[in-house]
Amino acid sequence: MEDRIRKFMEYKGISPSELADTIGVQRSNVTHVLKSRNKPSFQFIEKMLQVYPDLNAKWLLLGTGPMVESSVKSRTLFDQLTEPVTPLNPSPEKSSPKTEKTETKPLINETEPTATREQDTQPPPIEKKTTDNTIQDQFFSPEKPIERLIVFFKDQTFKVYYPSL
């Protein structure tokens, strides 16, 4: 099976690292399979068949049949539709003579005052929440005054803050 995987890679023109990246396995996994150190796992084979749908599973597993299935056709954006598109509305000559005329009504009442419409479109006011000082009370107390605060940054620098008196 290692030889067939190698032949398929040559056919696609990809390296072992590209194969590993495209099927989503570790590069060492592909290397071990190609050097016959490990046999390919079910997940390895399954991922290959999912990523490369034109790869013939019988050929990969058993070595029989063609390497690439010719029946798998990738669709393009501009493929012809197999069925003609039929319009949703019937043509006027096919419509029955008993059609009734319906009156359309506007969704917004024009006689409604504009002030109420503006009120409806404004978002409700946001209520201010009171902050709970329990966290502040836990760390800061008059019995233990702060000497200094040191802030460390990811760029390996720091800044020291002293309390103002």
Phi, psi and omega in degrees: 000330180299321179294321180292321177297319179296318178296320179294322178296320177295319179298317180279343181073039181240154179269167178301323179291323177293321177298314180299317181293320183287325181268352174082038175237168178290147181297324180296330179298315180293319179299316180295323179292317183290333179266011178061021175286318177235154172272149180294136180281170177300317180297322179299310181294318180299317180294322178298316182290329178286319182286324180245084183292342179279349178288128181281118183296322179297320179294317182295316184279315189249343182083015179251149179085181180284155180294318184244131178283127181277345182284343179279114181245124178279132180279145175250173183295331187253022176297147178288140176286145181279333180245140177291149180277128178259140181291149180285323180268132178291153180291155185299328181288340180269349183287152182282153182286353184268020180289139180259149178271125180255145181263132179269139180249141178292149180285331180251132178283118183289338181276352181288137180297147183287336181297320180290326178294320179294324179293324180292328184276343180281138179290154179294150181295146181274130180279138178279132179264141177276136181277143180270126184270017182294323180292316179298320180292331180292322187261331184244125178217155180295335180289333182237090180287153181280130177273312179195159175241134179240126179248124179259133181255160183292339180275023176068024175247168178214165178222137182253131177244133178250145180291144177275137184261000000 
